[in-house]
Amino acid sequence: MSATRTHSHRAEAKVLFSRFCRTIGKSEGTSPGCLSLDYTACYGGYAIIEYMEGGGESKPFGRERFTPRDFCSAITLAIETAEYLRREQK
């Protein structure tokens, strides 16, 4: 994969993560109850972190990390699923 395409997926991942947070009603940030998008290439890519009271953190959507491309695919599915369920509840 080219460096340009990888950069494009990283930019897309940030936008999609913000949309995901809005969709599920969570705030982005590092305060307790907030979600943060963590990227570490040497550990495999992206993971979503939730900050806990008392300074801890968890990975509420699983411990697996995703490459930028795979993260974009997975988070898009999660957004679309949440939006579908919201429509079905109305």
N, C-alpha and C positions, 0 to 999 in steps of 0.2 A: 504494500500500500504506500502511496506517495506521501511525503511529508505534508503537502498541501491538503490532501484528502483527510489525513489524520487530524490536522488543525481544524478542518471544517467539521468533522464529527465532534471534536471537543467543544467548539462553539455551539453546535446544535445541542449537545448534551446539557450545557448550562441553561439554554433557553427552555428545553423540554423539562428539566428539573424544576425550574420556576413555575412552569405551567402545571406540573404534577402537584407541587405544593399548594397552589391555588385551588386545584381541583379537589384535593382531599381536605382542604381547610387548615393546612399547617403553615406556620411561618418559617421562613428561611433564617438561619443565623446560628449562633453558638450559645444562646440562652437555653435554660431548661425547657423542654417541650418542643424546641425548634429542630428542624432538619437541616443538614448540611451535606453537600455533595463533596465527597473526598476522592481525590485522584492520586494514585501512587502507581506509576508505571511499573516499577520493579516488583510490586505485589500483584500485578495483573490488571490494574485499571480502576474503574469506578466502584464505589460503594456509597450507600446512603447511611449517614450517621444521625442518630437522635441523641440529643444531649439531655442528661438526666439531672434531677435534683441532687445536690451534693457533689457535682462535678464529674460524675461518671458518664459513659456513653454506651449506646447499644446500636446494633444493626438490625432494626425491626423488620427489614425485608430480606433477611438472610445474610450470611457471612460471605457469600461468594462475591467476587469482584468481576466486573465486566469490562471488556475492551470498549473503547469509545463507540465503535460501530454496534456492538451487541447491546451496550447500555441504551443507545438511542432506540433500538428495536424493542427492547424490553419495557422501557419507560413509556413508549408510545402505546404499547398494548395495555399497560396499566392505566394510563390516562383514558384511553378509549373504553376500557372496561368500567372504570369508575363513572364515566359520563353515561354509559349505557345503563348501569344500575340506577343511577339517579333518575334518568328518564322513565325507567320502568316503575319506579316508586311513586311517580306522580299520578 
